[in-house]
Amino acid sequence: MPSRLVAAIVFTNLHFFLPGWGQMFGEGEPAAILQQARMPVVSNGACAAKLDTSPNGGLHTDNRTWIVTSKMICAGDAGKTKTNGCFGDSGGPFQCKTSAGQWVVHGIVSWGDPDCSSSNHYTVFTRASVFRKWIEHTIETVYKRETKQN
């Protein structure tokens, strides 16, 4: 089902979902059947605090430390379940269904815990509303280029 990009984010009483083909447990093959996880949004402050106090000591890769910014959305249940984004989910949508039945993309899967553990890190998404104009411009540019070639 097609989704729309969000213009402004309102988190009140919305149920967010992460559909994806990612690994189920942090190891092995990607999911054979498309999965969908319901994930609550958490504040960026809570997300950053969890990242800083994780057993992994935060994410330190490629000589840099990963941080949570205002251009991101965090979601997860802090280990109450095994629900979390994992390898293979990156680039997928973080979306909610409106009362009118339309799916709206609020985020794009970016990164999370290296062990795919919801108890260590929240899943972090690119905040789609911040990049909406760029996304629409890029789609329009590619569409015009493709229609000229055909």
N, CA, C and O of each residue as an XYZ file, in Angstrom:
600
protein
N       0.848     -1.171      0.000
C       0.000      0.000      0.000
C       0.893      1.232      0.000
O       1.808      1.313      0.820
N       0.662      2.198     -0.891
C       1.494      3.393     -0.963
C       1.365      4.248      0.296
O       0.325      4.281      0.954
N       2.459      4.936      0.601
C       2.490      5.821      1.760
C       2.771      7.241      1.313
O       3.320      7.472      0.236
N       2.387      8.194      2.158
C       2.693      9.607      1.929
C       3.797     10.023      2.886
O       4.031      9.369      3.903
N       4.478     11.121      2.552
C       5.452     11.709      3.471
C       4.732     12.661      4.396
O       3.790     13.339      3.986
N       5.163     12.715      5.627
C       4.547     13.577      6.622
C       5.013     15.020      6.416
O       6.168     15.266      6.067
N       4.104     15.964      6.635
C       4.455     17.384      6.568
C       4.907     17.870      7.942
O       5.882     18.612      8.054
N       4.210     17.459      8.961
C       4.554     17.805     10.347
C       4.232     16.592     11.207
O       3.290     15.853     10.924
N       5.001     16.398     12.231
C       4.840     15.199     13.046
C       3.989     15.489     14.271
O       4.255     16.429     15.019
N       2.974     14.678     14.464
C       2.137     14.725     15.658
C       2.095     13.309     16.205
O       1.569     12.409     15.550
N       2.638     13.101     17.390
C       2.756     11.752     17.916
C       1.596     11.326     18.802
O       1.570     10.181     19.252
N       0.655     12.190     19.064
C      -0.420     11.893     19.992
C      -1.324     10.788     19.467
O      -1.863     10.889     18.365
N      -1.486      9.741     20.251
C      -2.414      8.645     19.964
C      -2.196      7.969     18.619
O      -3.152      7.481     18.017
N      -0.973      7.931     18.141
C      -0.686      7.258     16.883
C       0.062      5.963     17.167
O       0.866      5.885     18.096
N      -0.212      4.959     16.361
C       0.488      3.686     16.455
C       1.461      3.620     15.284
O       1.053      3.673     14.123
N       2.737      3.505     15.593
C       3.769      3.485     14.558
C       4.228      2.070     14.285
O       4.270      1.227     15.181
N       4.576      1.818     13.008
C       4.973      0.489     12.577
C       6.242      0.545     11.743
O       6.473      1.477     10.974
N       7.047     -0.476     11.922
C       8.252     -0.667     11.130
C       8.086     -1.970     10.355
O       8.271     -3.047     10.922
N       7.738     -1.891      9.059
C       7.713     -3.107      8.252
C       9.113     -3.356      7.701
O       9.826     -2.402      7.388
N       9.517     -4.608      7.578
C      10.837     -4.860      7.024
C      11.164     -6.321      6.836
O      10.464     -7.217      7.306
N      12.259     -6.524      6.127
C      12.760     -7.852      5.791
C      14.010     -8.172      6.607
O      14.701     -9.149      6.315
N      14.308     -7.371      7.615
C      15.536     -7.532      8.384
C      15.598     -8.827      9.170
O      14.619     -9.560      9.304
N      16.802     -9.077      9.685
C      17.014    -10.259     10.503
C      16.095    -10.220     11.714
O      15.744     -9.149     12.209
N      15.718    -11.373     12.174
C      14.779    -11.465     13.291
C      15.470    -11.426     14.650
O      14.887    -10.955     15.627
N      16.706    -11.916     14.721
C      17.355    -12.035     16.016
C      18.792    -11.541     16.024
O      19.539    -11.856     16.950
N      19.197    -10.780     15.027
C      20.554    -10.250     15.004
C      21.571    -11.162     14.366
O      22.726    -10.773     14.193
N      21.174    -12.355     14.016
C      22.064    -13.291     13.336
C      21.258    -14.049     12.293
O      20.036    -14.165     12.395
N      21.946    -14.552     11.306
C      21.278    -15.402     10.330
C      20.718    -14.656      9.144
O      21.124    -13.540      8.821
N      19.775    -15.314      8.510
C      19.185    -14.829      7.267
C      18.124    -13.761      7.531
O      17.563    -13.689      8.624
N      17.853    -12.928      6.514
C      16.742    -11.986      6.638
C      15.412    -12.733      6.724
O      15.337    -13.921      6.411
N      14.387    -12.042      7.142
C      13.055    -12.644      7.257
C      12.587    -13.134      5.887
O      12.769    -12.446      4.883
N      11.993    -14.308      5.847
C      11.460    -14.866      4.603
C      10.105    -14.253      4.267
O       9.699    -14.226      3.106
N       9.416    -13.766      5.282
C       8.107    -13.133      5.128
C       8.213    -11.723      5.682
O       8.802    -11.511      6.741
N       7.648    -10.764      4.974
C       7.682     -9.376      5.439
C       7.123     -9.285      6.858
O       6.018     -9.753      7.131
N       7.890     -8.683      7.748
C       7.493     -8.526      9.146
C       6.987     -7.105      9.383
O       7.293     -6.199      8.608
N       6.231     -6.913     10.426
C       5.774     -5.573     10.809
C       5.792     -5.496     12.330
O       5.147     -6.292     13.013
N       6.535     -4.532     12.846
C       6.657     -4.363     14.288
C       5.999     -3.046     14.709
O       6.240     -1.997     14.110
N       5.179     -3.121     15.733
C       4.599     -1.907     16.314
C       5.607     -1.370     17.321
O       6.051     -2.093     18.213
N       5.964     -0.101     17.176
C       7.005      0.478     18.019
C       6.580      1.846     18.537
O       6.170      2.702     17.753
N       6.672      2.062     19.850
C       6.347      3.373     20.400
C       7.488      4.369     20.173
O       8.662      4.004     20.243
N       7.138      5.609     19.906
C       8.122      6.681     19.770
C       8.601      7.077     21.159
O       7.807      7.149     22.098
N       9.890      7.332     21.290
C      10.454      7.825     22.550
C      11.135      9.168     22.271
O      11.486      9.470     21.131
N      11.315      9.956     23.313
C      11.956     11.257     23.136
C      13.416     11.077     22.726
O      14.047     10.068     23.043
N      13.935     12.070     22.019
C      15.337     12.013     21.628
C      16.251     12.038     22.851
O      17.334     11.453     22.833
N      15.809     12.720     23.921
C      16.589     12.739     25.157
C      16.712     11.355     25.769
O      17.797     10.941     26.177
N      15.593     10.640     25.832
C      15.606      9.270     26.354
C      16.442      8.367     25.462
O      17.150      7.485     25.948
N      16.359      8.589     24.169
C      17.121      7.787     23.207
C      18.620      8.007     23.400
O      19.391      7.048     23.437
N      19.028      9.258     23.523
C      20.442      9.588     23.706
C      20.960      9.032     25.029
O      22.077      8.519     25.097
N      20.143      9.134     26.085
C      20.557      8.621     27.397
C      20.758      7.116     27.357
O      21.713      6.604     27.941
N      19.868      6.398     26.672
C      19.991      4.942     26.563
C      21.241      4.580     25.766
O      21.949      3.633     26.108
N      21.505      5.325     24.720
C      22.695      5.095     23.912
C      23.956      5.281     24.757
O      24.882      4.473     24.685
N      23.988      6.336     25.548
C      25.168      6.639     26.377
C      25.416      5.610     27.473
O      26.559      5.382     27.868
N      24.352      4.991     27.962
C      24.497      4.054     29.087
C      24.393      2.591     28.675
O      24.282      1.714     29.531
N      24.427      2.320     27.373
C      24.274      0.940     26.911
C      25.480      0.088     27.301
O      26.566      0.618     27.541
N      25.291     -1.225     27.364
C      26.408     -2.132     27.678
C      27.547     -2.008     26.679
O      28.700     -2.283     27.013
N      27.231     -1.595     25.451
C      28.257     -1.428     24.426
C      28.997     -0.100     24.590
O      29.933      0.180     23.841
N      28.587      0.717     25.560
C      29.230      2.010     25.783
C      28.921      3.011     24.696
O      29.749      3.869     24.393
N      27.763      2.921     24.112
C      27.426      3.778     22.973
C      27.938      3.128     21.706
O      28.622      2.107     21.765
N      27.624      3.693     20.587
C      28.111      3.162     19.320
C      29.345      3.948     18.908
O      29.267      5.155     18.678
N      30.455      3.286     18.816
C      31.701      3.906     18.390
C      32.223      3.102     17.210
O      32.801      2.030     17.388
N      32.020      3.617     16.016
C      32.479      2.918     14.824
C      33.149      3.907     13.893
O      32.860      5.103     13.940
N      34.023      3.427     13.065
C      34.702      4.264     12.078
C      35.298      5.518     12.717
O      35.253      6.602     12.134
N      35.853      5.363     13.908
C      36.482      6.471     14.629
C      35.538      7.630     14.917
O      35.973      8.779     14.996
N      34.267      7.344     15.070
C      33.315      8.392     15.431
C      32.306      7.831     16.418
O      32.103      6.619     16.499
N      31.687      8.717     17.155
C      30.650      8.331     18.096
C      29.312      8.741     17.511
O      29.146      9.871     17.052
N      28.370      7.833     17.529
C      27.040      8.108     17.004
C      26.261      8.912     18.036
O      26.322      8.631     19.233
N      25.526      9.920     17.558
C      24.719     10.753     18.446
C      23.308     10.861     17.900
O      23.060     10.583     16.727
N      22.391     11.266     18.757
C      20.994     11.464     18.365
C      20.775     12.963     18.181
O      21.086     13.748     19.076
N      20.241     13.365     17.026
C      20.003     14.776     16.731
C      18.517     15.036     16.498
O      17.707     14.109     16.497
N      18.174     16.291     16.303
C      16.777     16.672     16.046
C      16.304     16.205     14.668
O      15.109     16.269     14.377
N      17.199     15.746     13.835
C      16.839     15.227     12.511
C      16.508     13.743     12.567
O      16.406     13.078     11.536
N      16.341     13.232     13.784
C      16.088     11.808     13.988
C      14.849     11.593     14.849
O      14.419     12.485     15.580
N      14.289     10.403     14.747
C      13.192      9.925     15.593
C      13.672      8.603     16.183
O      14.304      7.805     15.491
N      13.378      8.374     17.442
C      13.740      7.105     18.080
C      12.479      6.356     18.484
O      11.469      6.959     18.846
N      12.555      5.038     18.416
C      11.408      4.221     18.796
C      11.876      2.891     19.359
O      12.963      2.406     19.048
N      11.031      2.321     20.190
C      11.301      1.018     20.765
C      10.675      0.904     22.140
O      10.136      1.875     22.672
N      10.749     -0.284     22.711
C      10.105     -0.512     24.007
C      11.100     -0.803     25.123
O      10.729     -1.332     26.171
N      12.373     -0.455     24.894
C      13.416     -0.557     25.913
C      13.601     -1.974     26.445
O      13.947     -2.153     27.613
N      13.379     -2.971     25.613
C      13.643     -4.345     26.009
C      12.466     -5.107     26.577
O      12.627     -6.250     27.003
N      11.278     -4.503     26.595
C      10.095     -5.230     27.087
C       9.778     -6.414     26.170
O       9.270     -7.440     26.622
N      10.081     -6.259     24.887
C       9.930     -7.352     23.912
C      11.214     -7.404     23.095
O      12.149     -6.647     23.356
N      11.262     -8.281     22.122
C      12.427     -8.350     21.223
C      12.208     -7.516     19.970
O      12.956     -7.635     19.000
N      11.189     -6.677     19.990
C      10.858     -5.852     18.838
C      11.900     -4.754     18.663
O      12.116     -3.941     19.561
N      12.546     -4.739     17.496
C      13.578     -3.758     17.212
C      13.907     -3.819     15.731
O      13.703     -4.850     15.090
N      14.412     -2.732     15.187
C      14.930     -2.773     13.837
C      16.215     -3.587     13.840
O      16.904     -3.658     14.858
N      16.545     -4.204     12.702
C      17.742     -5.038     12.646
C      18.339     -4.962     11.248
O      17.803     -4.288     10.369
N      19.459     -5.663     11.049
C      20.123     -5.658      9.758
C      19.148     -6.087      8.663
O      18.490     -7.122      8.776
N      19.063     -5.288      7.611
C      18.138     -5.566      6.518
C      16.916     -4.663      6.540
O      16.193     -4.577      5.547
N      16.671     -3.982      7.669
C      15.538     -3.054      7.750
C      15.912     -1.645      7.288
O      15.036     -0.837      6.981
N      17.218     -1.351      7.237
C      17.671     -0.001      6.901
C      17.080      0.485      5.589
O      16.996     -0.257      4.611
N      16.671      1.755      5.590
C      16.066      2.360      4.406
C      14.568      2.183      4.331
O      13.912      2.808      3.498
N      14.012      1.337      5.193
C      12.571      1.089      5.186
C      11.801      2.169      5.932
O      12.401      2.991      6.625
N      10.480      2.177      5.797
C       9.662      3.225      6.402
C       9.344      2.989      7.874
O       9.242      1.849      8.329
N       9.191      4.065      8.593
C       8.619      4.077      9.943
C       7.350      4.882      9.772
O       7.410      6.089      9.542
N       6.198      4.233      9.881
C       4.958      4.854      9.447
C       3.817      4.621     10.416
O       3.868      3.749     11.284
N       2.792      5.427     10.238
C       1.570      5.233     11.016
C       0.390      5.290     10.061
O       0.495      5.799      8.945
N      -0.728      4.760     10.518
C      -1.946      4.764      9.732
C      -2.869      5.814     10.322
O      -3.149      5.800     11.520
N      -3.341      6.726      9.480
C      -4.221      7.788      9.951
C      -5.630      7.254     10.165
O      -5.948      6.134      9.764
N      -6.465      8.059     10.797
C      -7.858      7.662     11.009
C      -8.602      7.496      9.688
O      -9.630      6.821      9.633
N      -8.084      8.113      8.618
C      -8.679      7.966      7.289
C      -8.175      6.716      6.572
O      -8.582      6.429      5.447
N      -7.275      5.968      7.242
C      -6.786      4.724      6.667
C      -5.578      4.880      5.765
O      -5.198      3.930      5.080
N      -4.970      6.045      5.748
C      -3.813      6.288      4.886
C      -2.511      6.120      5.680
O      -2.395      6.611      6.803
N      -1.540      5.425      5.090
C      -0.233      5.258      5.719
C       0.607      6.492      5.457
O       0.667      6.981      4.329
N       1.258      6.997      6.502
C       2.096      8.197      6.405
C       3.482      7.868      6.940
O       3.623      7.385      8.064
N       4.505      8.133      6.133
C       5.890      7.878      6.525
C       6.395      9.032      7.385
O       6.376     10.187      6.960
N       6.840      8.717      8.578
C       7.418      9.705      9.486
C       8.929      9.576      9.553
O       9.625     10.555      9.823
N       9.441      8.376      9.308
C      10.875      8.158      9.408
C      11.355      7.098      8.447
O      10.572      6.360      7.849
N      12.684      7.046      8.315
C      13.340      6.059      7.470
C      14.383      5.369      8.340
O      15.202      6.038      8.971
N      14.362      4.041      8.379
C      15.260      3.294      9.255
C      16.710      3.682      8.969
O      17.174      3.618      7.831
N      17.410      4.083     10.024
C      18.792      4.507      9.887
C      19.746      3.565     10.617
O      20.591      2.940      9.977
N      19.631      3.449     11.940
C      20.549      2.592     12.688
C      19.951      2.191     14.031
O      18.911      2.700     14.449
N      20.624      1.285     14.678
C      20.174      0.790     15.973
C      21.274      0.007     16.644
O      22.456      0.235     16.386
N      20.898     -0.898     17.487
C      21.862     -1.679     18.248
C      22.581     -2.680     17.356
O      21.933     -3.348     16.551
N      23.904     -2.806     17.475
C      24.636     -3.780     16.651
C      24.186     -5.225     16.884
O      24.334     -6.075     16.006
N      23.640     -5.495     18.067
C      23.147     -6.836     18.372
C      21.639     -6.959     18.147
O      21.039     -7.983     18.473
N      21.036     -5.914     17.590
C      19.598     -5.875     17.333
C      18.799     -6.077     18.624
O      17.743     -6.710     18.608
N      19.291     -5.551     19.715
C      18.642     -5.713     21.012
C      17.906     -4.445     21.411
O      18.510     -3.379     21.518
N      16.617     -4.558     21.629
C      15.842     -3.385     22.043
C      16.169     -2.960     23.469
O      15.815     -1.856     23.883
N      16.838     -3.820     24.221
C      17.200     -3.430     25.584
C      18.471     -2.587     25.622
O      18.716     -1.897     26.612
N      19.287     -2.626     24.564
C      20.527     -1.853     24.525
C      20.367     -0.473     23.899
O      20.831      0.523     24.455
N      19.711     -0.413     22.745
C      19.519      0.843     22.022
C      18.126      0.866     21.407
O      17.547     -0.174     21.095
N      17.612      2.055     21.242
C      16.387      2.209     20.465
C      16.749      2.162     18.985
O      17.907      2.351     18.612
N      15.757      1.910     18.156
C      15.962      2.029     16.712
C      15.862      3.506     16.360
O      14.984      4.215     16.851
N      16.777      3.964     15.500
C      16.850      5.379     15.143
C      16.470      5.538     13.669
O      16.928      4.791     12.805
N      15.632      6.523     13.415
C      15.103      6.785     12.075
C      15.459      8.202     11.648
O      15.524      9.104     12.483
N      15.688      8.401     10.362
C      15.801      9.746      9.814
C      14.413     10.361      9.859
O      13.440      9.729      9.450
N      14.313     11.589     10.353
C      13.022     12.284     10.469
C      12.629     12.796      9.079
O      13.206     13.769      8.592
N      11.656     12.148      8.442
C      11.275     12.436      7.053
C      10.826     13.878      6.849
O      11.094     14.457      5.796
N      10.153     14.469      7.826
C       9.646     15.832      7.651
C      10.769     16.844      7.455
O      10.577     17.850      6.774
N      11.929     16.596      8.036
C      13.073     17.513      7.902
C      13.581     17.531      6.462
O      14.058     18.558      5.979
N      13.476     16.398      5.783
C      14.025     16.262      4.434
C      12.944     16.212      3.351
O      13.228     15.861      2.206
N      11.718     16.558      3.707
C      10.599     16.435      2.767
C      10.827     17.216      1.477
O      10.642     16.668      0.391
N      11.222     18.474      1.573
C      11.430     19.277      0.359
C      12.508     18.670     -0.526
O      12.360     18.623     -1.747
N      13.598     18.205      0.090
C      14.671     17.587     -0.678
C      14.181     16.301     -1.342
O      14.484     16.060     -2.511
N      13.437     15.483     -0.622
C      12.914     14.225     -1.177
C      11.994     14.517     -2.361
O      12.116     13.896     -3.416
N      11.078     15.460     -2.182
C      10.150     15.792     -3.274
C      10.887     16.364     -4.483
O      10.557     16.025     -5.620
N      11.881     17.227     -4.257
C      12.668     17.797     -5.353
C      13.423     16.694     -6.095
O      13.455     16.681     -7.325
N      14.026     15.778     -5.355
C      14.777     14.688     -5.969
C      13.870     13.780     -6.789
O      14.227     13.385     -7.900
N      12.709     13.448     -6.253
C      11.754     12.612     -6.990
C      11.320     13.318     -8.276
O      11.262     12.702     -9.339
N      11.017     14.608     -8.172
C      10.585     15.381     -9.348
C      11.695     15.431    -10.395
O      11.429     15.268    -11.586
N      12.929     15.653     -9.966
C      14.060     15.725    -10.893
C      14.268     14.398    -11.606
O      14.455     14.373    -12.822
N      14.237     13.310    -10.876
C      14.420     11.989    -11.478
C      13.266     11.670    -12.415
O      13.478     11.122    -13.496
N      12.044     12.008    -12.009
C      10.875     11.756    -12.848
C      10.994     12.510    -14.180
O      10.738     11.944    -15.242
N      11.383     13.785    -14.114
C      11.530     14.579    -15.345
C      12.609     13.987    -16.242
O      12.435     13.915    -17.458
N      13.724     13.563    -15.649
C      14.806     12.981    -16.421
C      14.340     11.692    -17.086
O      14.633     11.459    -18.259
N      13.616     10.850    -16.346
C      13.154      9.573    -16.880
C      12.120      9.768    -17.990
O      12.137      9.039    -18.981
N      11.232     10.732    -17.835
C      10.192     10.942    -18.860
C      10.796     11.536    -20.128
O      10.276     11.292    -21.217
N      11.878     12.311    -20.022
C      12.550     12.843    -21.207
C      13.231     11.734    -21.994
O      13.294     11.790    -23.222
N      13.741     10.723    -21.291
C      14.447      9.615    -21.955
C      13.488      8.672    -22.644
O      13.874      7.978    -23.584
N      12.252      8.631    -22.199
C      11.282      7.687    -22.780
C      10.442      8.343    -23.773
O       9.572      7.705    -24.365
